Amino acid sequence: MSVGEELVGVASPASPIEARLIKGLLESVGIPCLLRSFRGGARTVLVHADRADEARALLAEAEARALGEAESLPD
């Protein structure tokens, strides 16, 4: 990522593992991203502003797919 490019948050993962999974997913489709961590454990996944909508759509699709798979598991 270049200096001076506008970055926006697209996700606030609950754990470092979730953050790395999101980063891997975005990068696997060519969306560069950064992970920013704050004291107290808060995290944000950042992408270029011009790719934010694409990243959010991809993450929403992945979440819906994961929820659908979880609902189809036997009790």
N, CA, C, O and CB atoms as a CASP TS submission, in Angstrom:
PFRMAT TS
TARGET T0000
AUTHOR 0000-0000-0000
METHOD Language model
MODEL 1
PARENT N/A
ATOM      1  N   MET     1       0.847  -1.174   0.000  1.00  0.00           N
ATOM      2  CA  MET     1       0.000   0.000   0.000  1.00  0.00           C
ATOM      3  C   MET     1       0.885   1.228   0.000  1.00  0.00           C
ATOM      4  O   MET     1       1.906   1.273   0.687  1.00  0.00           O
ATOM      5  CB  MET     1      -0.960   0.003   1.212  1.00  0.00           C
ATOM      6  N   SER     2       0.496   2.202  -0.759  1.00  0.00           N
ATOM      7  CA  SER     2       1.298   3.409  -0.902  1.00  0.00           C
ATOM      8  C   SER     2       0.918   4.457   0.129  1.00  0.00           C
ATOM      9  O   SER     2      -0.226   4.531   0.576  1.00  0.00           O
ATOM     10  CB  SER     2       1.146   3.979  -2.298  1.00  0.00           C
ATOM     11  N   VAL     3       1.891   5.254   0.489  1.00  0.00           N
ATOM     12  CA  VAL     3       1.664   6.351   1.420  1.00  0.00           C
ATOM     13  C   VAL     3       0.729   7.359   0.772  1.00  0.00           C
ATOM     14  O   VAL     3       0.866   7.662  -0.413  1.00  0.00           O
ATOM     15  CB  VAL     3       3.003   7.023   1.835  1.00  0.00           C
ATOM     16  N   GLY     4      -0.213   7.876   1.536  1.00  0.00           N
ATOM     17  CA  GLY     4      -1.109   8.900   1.043  1.00  0.00           C
ATOM     18  C   GLY     4      -2.409   8.370   0.470  1.00  0.00           C
ATOM     19  O   GLY     4      -3.316   9.153   0.191  1.00  0.00           O
ATOM     20  N   GLU     5      -2.526   7.061   0.286  1.00  0.00           N
ATOM     21  CA  GLU     5      -3.773   6.507  -0.212  1.00  0.00           C
ATOM     22  C   GLU     5      -4.763   6.408   0.941  1.00  0.00           C
ATOM     23  O   GLU     5      -4.394   6.044   2.057  1.00  0.00           O
ATOM     24  CB  GLU     5      -3.545   5.120  -0.871  1.00  0.00           C
ATOM     25  N   GLU     6      -6.025   6.735   0.661  1.00  0.00           N
ATOM     26  CA  GLU     6      -7.038   6.693   1.708  1.00  0.00           C
ATOM     27  C   GLU     6      -7.391   5.248   2.030  1.00  0.00           C
ATOM     28  O   GLU     6      -7.725   4.465   1.140  1.00  0.00           O
ATOM     29  CB  GLU     6      -8.297   7.474   1.284  1.00  0.00           C
ATOM     30  N   LEU     7      -7.312   4.902   3.309  1.00  0.00           N
ATOM     31  CA  LEU     7      -7.675   3.572   3.777  1.00  0.00           C
ATOM     32  C   LEU     7      -8.942   3.671   4.606  1.00  0.00           C
ATOM     33  O   LEU     7      -9.143   4.637   5.342  1.00  0.00           O
ATOM     34  CB  LEU     7      -6.525   2.932   4.598  1.00  0.00           C
ATOM     35  N   VAL     8      -9.796   2.661   4.482  1.00  0.00           N
ATOM     36  CA  VAL     8     -11.030   2.627   5.261  1.00  0.00           C
ATOM     37  C   VAL     8     -11.171   1.260   5.909  1.00  0.00           C
ATOM     38  O   VAL     8     -10.694   0.253   5.386  1.00  0.00           O
ATOM     39  CB  VAL     8     -12.262   2.945   4.372  1.00  0.00           C
ATOM     40  N   GLY     9     -11.832   1.243   7.051  1.00  0.00           N
ATOM     41  CA  GLY     9     -12.082  -0.003   7.752  1.00  0.00           C
ATOM     42  C   GLY     9     -13.245  -0.752   7.130  1.00  0.00           C
ATOM     43  O   GLY     9     -14.286  -0.168   6.825  1.00  0.00           O
ATOM     44  N   VAL    10     -13.057  -2.059   6.943  1.00  0.00           N
ATOM     45  CA  VAL    10     -14.126  -2.888   6.380  1.00  0.00           C
ATOM     46  C   VAL    10     -14.558  -3.996   7.334  1.00  0.00           C
ATOM     47  O   VAL    10     -15.569  -4.656   7.096  1.00  0.00           O
ATOM     48  CB  VAL    10     -13.675  -3.494   5.063  1.00  0.00           C
ATOM     49  N   ALA    11     -13.806  -4.207   8.405  1.00  0.00           N
ATOM     50  CA  ALA    11     -14.167  -5.245   9.373  1.00  0.00           C
ATOM     51  C   ALA    11     -13.494  -4.954  10.702  1.00  0.00           C
ATOM     52  O   ALA    11     -12.430  -4.338  10.765  1.00  0.00           O
ATOM     53  CB  ALA    11     -13.769  -6.652   8.858  1.00  0.00           C
ATOM     54  N   SER    12     -14.147  -5.416  11.767  1.00  0.00           N
ATOM     55  CA  SER    12     -13.594  -5.314  13.120  1.00  0.00           C
ATOM     56  C   SER    12     -13.607  -6.715  13.728  1.00  0.00           C
ATOM     57  O   SER    12     -14.510  -7.056  14.492  1.00  0.00           O
ATOM     58  CB  SER    12     -14.412  -4.293  14.010  1.00  0.00           C
ATOM     59  N   PRO    13     -12.610  -7.520  13.387  1.00  0.00           N
ATOM     60  CA  PRO    13     -12.589  -8.901  13.855  1.00  0.00           C
ATOM     61  C   PRO    13     -12.475  -9.006  15.370  1.00  0.00           C
ATOM     62  O   PRO    13     -11.890  -8.147  16.030  1.00  0.00           O
ATOM     63  CB  PRO    13     -11.448  -9.641  13.210  1.00  0.00           C
ATOM     64  N   ALA    14     -13.049 -10.082  15.903  1.00  0.00           N
ATOM     65  CA  ALA    14     -13.067 -10.293  17.348  1.00  0.00           C
ATOM     66  C   ALA    14     -11.765 -10.858  17.889  1.00  0.00           C
ATOM     67  O   ALA    14     -11.495 -10.762  19.087  1.00  0.00           O
ATOM     68  CB  ALA    14     -14.191 -11.210  17.711  1.00  0.00           C
ATOM     69  N   SER    15     -10.957 -11.446  17.018  1.00  0.00           N
ATOM     70  CA  SER    15      -9.722 -12.078  17.492  1.00  0.00           C
ATOM     71  C   SER    15      -8.623 -11.925  16.449  1.00  0.00           C
ATOM     72  O   SER    15      -8.904 -11.628  15.288  1.00  0.00           O
ATOM     73  CB  SER    15      -9.955 -13.575  17.809  1.00  0.00           C
ATOM     74  N   PRO    16      -7.378 -12.124  16.857  1.00  0.00           N
ATOM     75  CA  PRO    16      -6.277 -12.076  15.887  1.00  0.00           C
ATOM     76  C   PRO    16      -6.413 -13.147  14.805  1.00  0.00           C
ATOM     77  O   PRO    16      -6.044 -12.919  13.653  1.00  0.00           O
ATOM     78  CB  PRO    16      -4.941 -12.240  16.605  1.00  0.00           C
ATOM     79  N   ILE    17      -6.937 -14.301  15.171  1.00  0.00           N
ATOM     80  CA  ILE    17      -7.112 -15.374  14.185  1.00  0.00           C
ATOM     81  C   ILE    17      -8.132 -14.957  13.134  1.00  0.00           C
ATOM     82  O   ILE    17      -7.897 -15.131  11.938  1.00  0.00           O
ATOM     83  CB  ILE    17      -7.558 -16.688  14.874  1.00  0.00           C
ATOM     84  N   GLU    18      -9.265 -14.407  13.572  1.00  0.00           N
ATOM     85  CA  GLU    18     -10.279 -13.940  12.627  1.00  0.00           C
ATOM     86  C   GLU    18      -9.705 -12.847  11.728  1.00  0.00           C
ATOM     87  O   GLU    18      -9.992 -12.815  10.531  1.00  0.00           O
ATOM     88  CB  GLU    18     -11.524 -13.419  13.379  1.00  0.00           C
ATOM     89  N   ALA    19      -8.904 -11.961  12.290  1.00  0.00           N
ATOM     90  CA  ALA    19      -8.284 -10.891  11.501  1.00  0.00           C
ATOM     91  C   ALA    19      -7.404 -11.470  10.400  1.00  0.00           C
ATOM     92  O   ALA    19      -7.451 -11.009   9.260  1.00  0.00           O
ATOM     93  CB  ALA    19      -7.454  -9.964  12.407  1.00  0.00           C
ATOM     94  N   ARG    20      -6.605 -12.477  10.736  1.00  0.00           N
ATOM     95  CA  ARG    20      -5.724 -13.087   9.733  1.00  0.00           C
ATOM     96  C   ARG    20      -6.523 -13.842   8.672  1.00  0.00           C
ATOM     97  O   ARG    20      -6.139 -13.855   7.502  1.00  0.00           O
ATOM     98  CB  ARG    20      -4.726 -14.037  10.409  1.00  0.00           C
ATOM     99  N   LEU    21      -7.637 -14.474   9.072  1.00  0.00           N
ATOM    100  CA  LEU    21      -8.487 -15.155   8.092  1.00  0.00           C
ATOM    101  C   LEU    21      -9.085 -14.156   7.103  1.00  0.00           C
ATOM    102  O   LEU    21      -9.107 -14.402   5.897  1.00  0.00           O
ATOM    103  CB  LEU    21      -9.611 -15.934   8.803  1.00  0.00           C
ATOM    104  N   ILE    22      -9.566 -13.036   7.619  1.00  0.00           N
ATOM    105  CA  ILE    22     -10.133 -11.996   6.754  1.00  0.00           C
ATOM    106  C   ILE    22      -9.060 -11.452   5.818  1.00  0.00           C
ATOM    107  O   ILE    22      -9.300 -11.280   4.623  1.00  0.00           O
ATOM    108  CB  ILE    22     -10.743 -10.850   7.598  1.00  0.00           C
ATOM    109  N   LYS    23      -7.892 -11.184   6.358  1.00  0.00           N
ATOM    110  CA  LYS    23      -6.781 -10.676   5.540  1.00  0.00           C
ATOM    111  C   LYS    23      -6.455 -11.664   4.424  1.00  0.00           C
ATOM    112  O   LYS    23      -6.273 -11.264   3.274  1.00  0.00           O
ATOM    113  CB  LYS    23      -5.524 -10.419   6.415  1.00  0.00           C
ATOM    114  N   GLY    24      -6.381 -12.940   4.755  1.00  0.00           N
ATOM    115  CA  GLY    24      -6.087 -13.960   3.756  1.00  0.00           C
ATOM    116  C   GLY    24      -7.152 -14.046   2.683  1.00  0.00           C
ATOM    117  O   GLY    24      -6.836 -14.198   1.503  1.00  0.00           O
ATOM    118  N   LEU    25      -8.412 -13.950   3.080  1.00  0.00           N
ATOM    119  CA  LEU    25      -9.513 -13.992   2.119  1.00  0.00           C
ATOM    120  C   LEU    25      -9.430 -12.818   1.152  1.00  0.00           C
ATOM    121  O   LEU    25      -9.524 -12.999  -0.062  1.00  0.00           O
ATOM    122  CB  LEU    25     -10.864 -13.984   2.847  1.00  0.00           C
ATOM    123  N   LEU    26      -9.254 -11.618   1.691  1.00  0.00           N
ATOM    124  CA  LEU    26      -9.185 -10.433   0.834  1.00  0.00           C
ATOM    125  C   LEU    26      -7.985 -10.502  -0.107  1.00  0.00           C
ATOM    126  O   LEU    26      -8.111 -10.221  -1.299  1.00  0.00           O
ATOM    127  CB  LEU    26      -9.109  -9.161   1.688  1.00  0.00           C
ATOM    128  N   GLU    27      -6.840 -10.872   0.420  1.00  0.00           N
ATOM    129  CA  GLU    27      -5.640 -10.932  -0.414  1.00  0.00           C
ATOM    130  C   GLU    27      -5.732 -12.035  -1.461  1.00  0.00           C
ATOM    131  O   GLU    27      -5.121 -11.923  -2.524  1.00  0.00           O
ATOM    132  CB  GLU    27      -4.410 -11.147   0.452  1.00  0.00           C
ATOM    133  N   SER    28      -6.487 -13.104  -1.183  1.00  0.00           N
ATOM    134  CA  SER    28      -6.614 -14.202  -2.143  1.00  0.00           C
ATOM    135  C   SER    28      -7.359 -13.786  -3.406  1.00  0.00           C
ATOM    136  O   SER    28      -7.223 -14.429  -4.447  1.00  0.00           O
ATOM    137  CB  SER    28      -7.323 -15.373  -1.498  1.00  0.00           C
ATOM    138  N   VAL    29      -8.147 -12.714  -3.321  1.00  0.00           N
ATOM    139  CA  VAL    29      -8.849 -12.208  -4.502  1.00  0.00           C
ATOM    140  C   VAL    29      -8.250 -10.891  -4.989  1.00  0.00           C
ATOM    141  O   VAL    29      -8.858 -10.178  -5.787  1.00  0.00           O
ATOM    142  CB  VAL    29     -10.335 -12.021  -4.194  1.00  0.00           C
ATOM    143  N   GLY    30      -7.055 -10.579  -4.500  1.00  0.00           N
ATOM    144  CA  GLY    30      -6.335  -9.413  -5.003  1.00  0.00           C
ATOM    145  C   GLY    30      -6.663  -8.092  -4.346  1.00  0.00           C
ATOM    146  O   GLY    30      -6.367  -7.037  -4.908  1.00  0.00           O
ATOM    147  N   ILE    31      -7.269  -8.121  -3.170  1.00  0.00           N
ATOM    148  CA  ILE    31      -7.567  -6.881  -2.447  1.00  0.00           C
ATOM    149  C   ILE    31      -6.508  -6.704  -1.360  1.00  0.00           C
ATOM    150  O   ILE    31      -6.543  -7.410  -0.353  1.00  0.00           O
ATOM    151  CB  ILE    31      -9.019  -6.907  -1.829  1.00  0.00           C
ATOM    152  N   PRO    32      -5.567  -5.774  -1.546  1.00  0.00           N
ATOM    153  CA  PRO    32      -4.550  -5.544  -0.519  1.00  0.00           C
ATOM    154  C   PRO    32      -5.196  -4.991   0.750  1.00  0.00           C
ATOM    155  O   PRO    32      -6.151  -4.218   0.679  1.00  0.00           O
ATOM    156  CB  PRO    32      -3.462  -4.572  -1.037  1.00  0.00           C
ATOM    157  N   CYS    33      -4.680  -5.384   1.891  1.00  0.00           N
ATOM    158  CA  CYS    33      -5.240  -4.873   3.141  1.00  0.00           C
ATOM    159  C   CYS    33      -4.177  -4.827   4.225  1.00  0.00           C
ATOM    160  O   CYS    33      -3.112  -5.435   4.114  1.00  0.00           O
ATOM    161  CB  CYS    33      -6.421  -5.736   3.597  1.00  0.00           C
ATOM    162  N   LEU    34      -4.498  -4.092   5.264  1.00  0.00           N
ATOM    163  CA  LEU    34      -3.646  -3.972   6.446  1.00  0.00           C
ATOM    164  C   LEU    34      -4.478  -4.303   7.670  1.00  0.00           C
ATOM    165  O   LEU    34      -5.689  -4.087   7.692  1.00  0.00           O
ATOM    166  CB  LEU    34      -3.027  -2.546   6.562  1.00  0.00           C
ATOM    167  N   LEU    35      -3.814  -4.829   8.684  1.00  0.00           N
ATOM    168  CA  LEU    35      -4.462  -5.052   9.971  1.00  0.00           C
ATOM    169  C   LEU    35      -3.946  -4.005  10.938  1.00  0.00           C
ATOM    170  O   LEU    35      -2.739  -3.795  11.060  1.00  0.00           O
ATOM    171  CB  LEU    35      -4.197  -6.498  10.507  1.00  0.00           C
ATOM    172  N   ARG    36      -4.871  -3.350  11.623  1.00  0.00           N
ATOM    173  CA  ARG    36      -4.474  -2.364  12.627  1.00  0.00           C
ATOM    174  C   ARG    36      -5.011  -2.841  13.969  1.00  0.00           C
ATOM    175  O   ARG    36      -6.195  -3.147  14.106  1.00  0.00           O
ATOM    176  CB  ARG    36      -5.007  -0.922  12.273  1.00  0.00           C
ATOM    177  N   SER    37      -4.128  -2.898  14.952  1.00  0.00           N
ATOM    178  CA  SER    37      -4.516  -3.321  16.302  1.00  0.00           C
ATOM    179  C   SER    37      -4.362  -2.148  17.255  1.00  0.00           C
ATOM    180  O   SER    37      -3.475  -1.309  17.100  1.00  0.00           O
ATOM    181  CB  SER    37      -3.662  -4.530  16.780  1.00  0.00           C
ATOM    182  N   PHE    38      -5.236  -2.111  18.231  1.00  0.00           N
ATOM    183  CA  PHE    38      -5.217  -1.057  19.234  1.00  0.00           C
ATOM    184  C   PHE    38      -5.019  -1.678  20.605  1.00  0.00           C
ATOM    185  O   PHE    38      -5.286  -2.862  20.811  1.00  0.00           O
ATOM    186  CB  PHE    38      -6.519  -0.222  19.191  1.00  0.00           C
ATOM    187  N   ARG    39      -4.553  -0.873  21.528  1.00  0.00           N
ATOM    188  CA  ARG    39      -4.467  -1.351  22.911  1.00  0.00           C
ATOM    189  C   ARG    39      -5.861  -1.744  23.363  1.00  0.00           C
ATOM    190  O   ARG    39      -6.853  -1.116  22.995  1.00  0.00           O
ATOM    191  CB  ARG    39      -3.856  -0.265  23.860  1.00  0.00           C
ATOM    192  N   GLY    40      -5.916  -2.769  24.147  1.00  0.00           N
ATOM    193  CA  GLY    40      -7.213  -3.253  24.596  1.00  0.00           C
ATOM    194  C   GLY    40      -7.769  -4.327  23.690  1.00  0.00           C
ATOM    195  O   GLY    40      -8.819  -4.900  23.981  1.00  0.00           O
ATOM    196  N   GLY    41      -7.076  -4.613  22.585  1.00  0.00           N
ATOM    197  CA  GLY    41      -7.456  -5.726  21.732  1.00  0.00           C
ATOM    198  C   GLY    41      -8.313  -5.411  20.526  1.00  0.00           C
ATOM    199  O   GLY    41      -8.549  -6.300  19.708  1.00  0.00           O
ATOM    200  N   ALA    42      -8.791  -4.185  20.377  1.00  0.00           N
ATOM    201  CA  ALA    42      -9.609  -3.868  19.208  1.00  0.00           C
ATOM    202  C   ALA    42      -8.764  -3.962  17.941  1.00  0.00           C
ATOM    203  O   ALA    42      -7.585  -3.607  17.944  1.00  0.00           O
ATOM    204  CB  ALA    42     -10.233  -2.457  19.340  1.00  0.00           C
ATOM    205  N   ARG    43      -9.376  -4.444  16.856  1.00  0.00           N
ATOM    206  CA  ARG    43      -8.685  -4.601  15.577  1.00  0.00           C
ATOM    207  C   ARG    43      -9.551  -4.058  14.448  1.00  0.00           C
ATOM    208  O   ARG    43     -10.778  -4.047  14.540  1.00  0.00           O
ATOM    209  CB  ARG    43      -8.333  -6.083  15.322  1.00  0.00           C
ATOM    210  N   THR    44      -8.899  -3.611  13.391  1.00  0.00           N
ATOM    211  CA  THR    44      -9.597  -3.148  12.202  1.00  0.00           C
ATOM    212  C   THR    44      -8.861  -3.658  10.974  1.00  0.00           C
ATOM    213  O   THR    44      -7.631  -3.643  10.922  1.00  0.00           O
ATOM    214  CB  THR    44      -9.708  -1.600  12.183  1.00  0.00           C
ATOM    215  N   VAL    45      -9.628  -4.110   9.983  1.00  0.00           N
ATOM    216  CA  VAL    45      -9.061  -4.489   8.692  1.00  0.00           C
ATOM    217  C   VAL    45      -9.270  -3.296   7.763  1.00  0.00           C
ATOM    218  O   VAL    45     -10.396  -2.836   7.575  1.00  0.00           O
ATOM    219  CB  VAL    45      -9.728  -5.813   8.112  1.00  0.00           C
ATOM    220  N   LEU    46      -8.174  -2.797   7.185  1.00  0.00           N
ATOM    221  CA  LEU    46      -8.204  -1.613   6.325  1.00  0.00           C
ATOM    222  C   LEU    46      -7.919  -1.989   4.880  1.00  0.00           C
ATOM    223  O   LEU    46      -7.066  -2.832   4.601  1.00  0.00           O
ATOM    224  CB  LEU    46      -7.189  -0.569   6.809  1.00  0.00           C
ATOM    225  N   VAL    47      -8.650  -1.350   3.956  1.00  0.00           N
ATOM    226  CA  VAL    47      -8.401  -1.520   2.523  1.00  0.00           C
ATOM    227  C   VAL    47      -8.427  -0.145   1.865  1.00  0.00           C
ATOM    228  O   VAL    47      -8.866   0.835   2.468  1.00  0.00           O
ATOM    229  CB  VAL    47      -9.459  -2.478   1.868  1.00  0.00           C
ATOM    230  N   HIS    48      -7.953  -0.082   0.619  1.00  0.00           N
ATOM    231  CA  HIS    48      -8.045   1.160  -0.153  1.00  0.00           C
ATOM    232  C   HIS    48      -9.519   1.539  -0.278  1.00  0.00           C
ATOM    233  O   HIS    48     -10.374   0.673  -0.465  1.00  0.00           O
ATOM    234  CB  HIS    48      -7.380   1.002  -1.570  1.00  0.00           C
ATOM    235  N   ALA    49      -9.808   2.813  -0.177  1.00  0.00           N
ATOM    236  CA  ALA    49     -11.186   3.289  -0.243  1.00  0.00           C
ATOM    237  C   ALA    49     -11.891   2.834  -1.515  1.00  0.00           C
ATOM    238  O   ALA    49     -13.084   2.532  -1.486  1.00  0.00           O
ATOM    239  CB  ALA    49     -11.218   4.800  -0.153  1.00  0.00           C
ATOM    240  N   ASP    50     -11.167   2.782  -2.632  1.00  0.00           N
ATOM    241  CA  ASP    50     -11.805   2.402  -3.895  1.00  0.00           C
ATOM    242  C   ASP    50     -12.105   0.903  -3.988  1.00  0.00           C
ATOM    243  O   ASP    50     -12.755   0.469  -4.938  1.00  0.00           O
ATOM    244  CB  ASP    50     -10.924   2.811  -5.053  1.00  0.00           C
ATOM    245  N   ARG    51     -11.643   0.108  -3.022  1.00  0.00           N
ATOM    246  CA  ARG    51     -11.927  -1.337  -3.003  1.00  0.00           C
ATOM    247  C   ARG    51     -12.813  -1.722  -1.817  1.00  0.00           C
ATOM    248  O   ARG    51     -13.110  -2.900  -1.619  1.00  0.00           O
ATOM    249  CB  ARG    51     -10.615  -2.136  -2.949  1.00  0.00           C
ATOM    250  N   ALA    52     -13.236  -0.725  -1.026  1.00  0.00           N
ATOM    251  CA  ALA    52     -13.982  -1.003   0.205  1.00  0.00           C
ATOM    252  C   ALA    52     -15.310  -1.702  -0.066  1.00  0.00           C
ATOM    253  O   ALA    52     -15.637  -2.673   0.617  1.00  0.00           O
ATOM    254  CB  ALA    52     -14.233   0.287   0.962  1.00  0.00           C
ATOM    255  N   ASP    53     -16.077  -1.235  -1.038  1.00  0.00           N
ATOM    256  CA  ASP    53     -17.370  -1.864  -1.323  1.00  0.00           C
ATOM    257  C   ASP    53     -17.183  -3.312  -1.753  1.00  0.00           C
ATOM    258  O   ASP    53     -17.930  -4.193  -1.327  1.00  0.00           O
ATOM    259  CB  ASP    53     -18.121  -1.083  -2.412  1.00  0.00           C
ATOM    260  N   GLU    54     -16.195  -3.554  -2.589  1.00  0.00           N
ATOM    261  CA  GLU    54     -15.893  -4.913  -3.044  1.00  0.00           C
ATOM    262  C   GLU    54     -15.507  -5.798  -1.857  1.00  0.00           C
ATOM    263  O   GLU    54     -15.965  -6.936  -1.750  1.00  0.00           O
ATOM    264  CB  GLU    54     -14.756  -4.896  -4.094  1.00  0.00           C
ATOM    265  N   ALA    55     -14.671  -5.274  -0.975  1.00  0.00           N
ATOM    266  CA  ALA    55     -14.231  -6.038   0.195  1.00  0.00           C
ATOM    267  C   ALA    55     -15.407  -6.342   1.118  1.00  0.00           C
ATOM    268  O   ALA    55     -15.541  -7.468   1.597  1.00  0.00           O
ATOM    269  CB  ALA    55     -13.140  -5.269   0.961  1.00  0.00           C
ATOM    270  N   ARG    56     -16.253  -5.355   1.371  1.00  0.00           N
ATOM    271  CA  ARG    56     -17.411  -5.571   2.250  1.00  0.00           C
ATOM    272  C   ARG    56     -18.362  -6.612   1.663  1.00  0.00           C
ATOM    273  O   ARG    56     -18.885  -7.460   2.387  1.00  0.00           O
ATOM    274  CB  ARG    56     -18.162  -4.248   2.483  1.00  0.00           C
ATOM    275  N   ALA    57     -18.583  -6.546   0.353  1.00  0.00           N
ATOM    276  CA  ALA    57     -19.461  -7.521  -0.298  1.00  0.00           C
ATOM    277  C   ALA    57     -18.889  -8.931  -0.180  1.00  0.00           C
ATOM    278  O   ALA    57     -19.621  -9.879   0.106  1.00  0.00           O
ATOM    279  CB  ALA    57     -19.667  -7.156  -1.778  1.00  0.00           C
ATOM    280  N   LEU    58     -17.601  -9.065  -0.396  1.00  0.00           N
ATOM    281  CA  LEU    58     -16.947 -10.366  -0.283  1.00  0.00           C
ATOM    282  C   LEU    58     -17.058 -10.905   1.139  1.00  0.00           C
ATOM    283  O   LEU    58     -17.350 -12.085   1.335  1.00  0.00           O
ATOM    284  CB  LEU    58     -15.473 -10.264  -0.699  1.00  0.00           C
ATOM    285  N   LEU    59     -16.829 -10.053   2.128  1.00  0.00           N
ATOM    286  CA  LEU    59     -16.915 -10.481   3.521  1.00  0.00           C
ATOM    287  C   LEU    59     -18.345 -10.849   3.903  1.00  0.00           C
ATOM    288  O   LEU    59     -18.553 -11.814   4.639  1.00  0.00           O
ATOM    289  CB  LEU    59     -16.394  -9.384   4.445  1.00  0.00           C
ATOM    290  N   ALA    60     -19.333 -10.102   3.419  1.00  0.00           N
ATOM    291  CA  ALA    60     -20.734 -10.422   3.699  1.00  0.00           C
ATOM    292  C   ALA    60     -21.105 -11.764   3.077  1.00  0.00           C
ATOM    293  O   ALA    60     -21.809 -12.564   3.694  1.00  0.00           O
ATOM    294  CB  ALA    60     -21.665  -9.311   3.169  1.00  0.00           C
ATOM    295  N   GLU    61     -20.638 -12.007   1.868  1.00  0.00           N
ATOM    296  CA  GLU    61     -20.899 -13.280   1.194  1.00  0.00           C
ATOM    297  C   GLU    61     -20.259 -14.438   1.963  1.00  0.00           C
ATOM    298  O   GLU    61     -20.883 -15.483   2.146  1.00  0.00           O
ATOM    299  CB  GLU    61     -20.367 -13.242  -0.256  1.00  0.00           C
ATOM    300  N   ALA    62     -19.034 -14.255   2.406  1.00  0.00           N
ATOM    301  CA  ALA    62     -18.337 -15.302   3.160  1.00  0.00           C
ATOM    302  C   ALA    62     -19.047 -15.576   4.484  1.00  0.00           C
ATOM    303  O   ALA    62     -19.169 -16.729   4.896  1.00  0.00           O
ATOM    304  CB  ALA    62     -16.870 -14.898   3.416  1.00  0.00           C
ATOM    305  N   GLU    63     -19.513 -14.524   5.148  1.00  0.00           N
ATOM    306  CA  GLU    63     -20.218 -14.704   6.415  1.00  0.00           C
ATOM    307  C   GLU    63     -21.541 -15.432   6.201  1.00  0.00           C
ATOM    308  O   GLU    63     -21.883 -16.330   6.970  1.00  0.00           O
ATOM    309  CB  GLU    63     -20.463 -13.347   7.090  1.00  0.00           C
ATOM    310  N   ALA    64     -22.287 -15.053   5.165  1.00  0.00           N
ATOM    311  CA  ALA    64     -23.557 -15.712   4.868  1.00  0.00           C
ATOM    312  C   ALA    64     -23.336 -17.188   4.553  1.00  0.00           C
ATOM    313  O   ALA    64     -24.100 -18.047   4.994  1.00  0.00           O
ATOM    314  CB  ALA    64     -24.265 -15.017   3.693  1.00  0.00           C
ATOM    315  N   ARG    65     -22.298 -17.473   3.795  1.00  0.00           N
ATOM    316  CA  ARG    65     -21.977 -18.858   3.447  1.00  0.00           C
ATOM    317  C   ARG    65     -21.634 -19.647   4.714  1.00  0.00           C
ATOM    318  O   ARG    65     -22.091 -20.778   4.880  1.00  0.00           O
ATOM    319  CB  ARG    65     -20.797 -18.910   2.437  1.00  0.00           C
ATOM    320  N   ALA    66     -20.838 -19.061   5.601  1.00  0.00           N
ATOM    321  CA  ALA    66     -20.455 -19.737   6.843  1.00  0.00           C
ATOM    322  C   ALA    66     -21.673 -19.970   7.739  1.00  0.00           C
ATOM    323  O   ALA    66     -21.796 -21.033   8.349  1.00  0.00           O
ATOM    324  CB  ALA    66     -19.396 -18.912   7.597  1.00  0.00           C
ATOM    325  N   LEU    67     -22.564 -18.995   7.822  1.00  0.00           N
ATOM    326  CA  LEU    67     -23.771 -19.159   8.633  1.00  0.00           C
ATOM    327  C   LEU    67     -24.669 -20.236   8.055  1.00  0.00           C
ATOM    328  O   LEU    67     -25.249 -21.027   8.799  1.00  0.00           O
ATOM    329  CB  LEU    67     -24.534 -17.838   8.736  1.00  0.00           C
ATOM    330  N   GLY    68     -24.790 -20.275   6.741  1.00  0.00           N
ATOM    331  CA  GLY    68     -25.597 -21.304   6.086  1.00  0.00           C
ATOM    332  C   GLY    68     -25.046 -22.690   6.334  1.00  0.00           C
ATOM    333  O   GLY    68     -25.805 -23.633   6.558  1.00  0.00           O
ATOM    334  N   GLU    69     -23.736 -22.822   6.297  1.00  0.00           N
ATOM    335  CA  GLU    69     -23.105 -24.116   6.562  1.00  0.00           C
ATOM    336  C   GLU    69     -23.308 -24.519   8.015  1.00  0.00           C
ATOM    337  O   GLU    69     -23.525 -25.696   8.303  1.00  0.00           O
ATOM    338  CB  GLU    69     -21.604 -24.069   6.228  1.00  0.00           C
ATOM    339  N   ALA    70     -23.242 -23.564   8.930  1.00  0.00           N
ATOM    340  CA  ALA    70     -23.428 -23.867  10.349  1.00  0.00           C
ATOM    341  C   ALA    70     -24.865 -24.303  10.624  1.00  0.00           C
ATOM    342  O   ALA    70     -25.093 -25.198  11.438  1.00  0.00           O
ATOM    343  CB  ALA    70     -23.068 -22.644  11.213  1.00  0.00           C
ATOM    344  N   GLU    71     -25.834 -23.680   9.956  1.00  0.00           N
ATOM    345  CA  GLU    71     -27.239 -24.030  10.154  1.00  0.00           C
ATOM    346  C   GLU    71     -27.559 -25.408   9.604  1.00  0.00           C
ATOM    347  O   GLU    71     -28.490 -26.058  10.079  1.00  0.00           O
ATOM    348  CB  GLU    71     -28.134 -22.997   9.501  1.00  0.00           C
ATOM    349  N   SER    72     -26.805 -25.866   8.610  1.00  0.00           N
ATOM    350  CA  SER    72     -27.089 -27.162   8.008  1.00  0.00           C
ATOM    351  C   SER    72     -26.442 -28.323   8.759  1.00  0.00           C
ATOM    352  O   SER    72     -26.651 -29.482   8.401  1.00  0.00           O
ATOM    353  CB  SER    72     -26.626 -27.168   6.579  1.00  0.00           C
ATOM    354  N   LEU    73     -25.657 -28.025   9.798  1.00  0.00           N
ATOM    355  CA  LEU    73     -25.041 -29.081  10.596  1.00  0.00           C
ATOM    356  C   LEU    73     -26.097 -29.760  11.460  1.00  0.00           C
ATOM    357  O   LEU    73     -27.000 -29.096  11.969  1.00  0.00           O
ATOM    358  CB  LEU    73     -23.905 -28.512  11.475  1.00  0.00           C
ATOM    359  N   PRO    74     -25.993 -31.082  11.632  1.00  0.00           N
ATOM    360  CA  PRO    74     -26.966 -31.771  12.499  1.00  0.00           C
ATOM    361  C   PRO    74     -26.777 -31.362  13.957  1.00  0.00           C
ATOM    362  O   PRO    74     -25.672 -31.030  14.386  1.00  0.00           O
ATOM    363  CB  PRO    74     -26.828 -33.305  12.359  1.00  0.00           C
ATOM    364  N   ASP    75     -27.872 -31.392  14.708  1.00  0.00           N
ATOM    365  CA  ASP    75     -27.816 -31.021  16.136  1.00  0.00           C
ATOM    366  C   ASP    75     -27.132 -32.040  16.968  1.00  0.00           C
ATOM    367  O   ASP    75     -27.010 -31.866  18.180  1.00  0.00           O
ATOM    368  CB  ASP    75     -29.182 -30.800  16.678  1.00  0.00           C
TER
END
